[in-house]
Amino acid sequence: AKKVAFDDLGAHRFWLDVRTNNTRAKALYDGEGFVVEGVLREAVRSGGGFESLVVMSMLRSEFAQRRGQAGELAG
């Protein structure tokens, strides 16, 4: 998805959100180079209450840097 966003679509910024209690997904995104930008408090309804979302992103320059360090596949 990062390659499509940056290489094919020419995006400057690629962002996602993940529920705060989804620690496995957050660890995956951390490992993929996404950076935490903030928290959307009580943003989604869930089980009679609300859950917060962590917003994470990666910039084109960060993607290029990871590619240079072999953290990403070449285009």
N, C-alpha and C positions, 0 to 999 in steps of 0.2 A: 504494500500500500504506500509506503514512503517513496519508493522508486517511482511509482505512478504519479504521486502528488508532485514530487520535485522534478523528475526528469521528463515525464510525459505532459503534465499539465502546467509546469512552470510555476508552481506555487512558491510563495515566499515563506509561508508558515503553515504547519500542519498541526491541528490540535484534536484532542479527544477528551472525553470525560469518563470517569470510572467511579463507581460507588465507593464510598470510603471504607466499607467493610469487605471489599473485594481485594484482599491483600495479595492473592496470587496474580491477578491481572495487573495490579499496580507494580508488583515486583518485575513482571515481564516488561512493562512499559519503561520502567527505570532502566532495566538492562538494555533496552533498545535505544536508549539515549533521550527519551522524553524528559522534560523538566517540569516540575510542579509550578504552576502559576498561581493557584489559589484554590479556594473551596467555595462552591455554591451551596450555601447552607440550606438544608431542608428543601431541596430543589425538586425532588420527585416523590410522589405519593407511593407508599409501600405498606402493605399489611396494616391498615388502619392508622398509619402515621406518615412520617416523611423521612426521607434519607437524604444525606448530603452527597455531593459529587465533587471529586477532585478534578480540576481542569489541568491538563498536561499538554505541552506542545514541544515542537521541534522546529527550528528555523532552517532555511536552506543552507546557511553558512555552517550550522552545526552538522547537518547531514553531510555536507562536502568534507568537513573535517574528519568525521567518522569514516567516510569513504577513503580518505587519504591515509588513515591509520588502519585500514583493512577491516574496519568495523561494519562496513556495508559492501555489498557486491557492486562491482563496477557496472556502469551503464552499458 
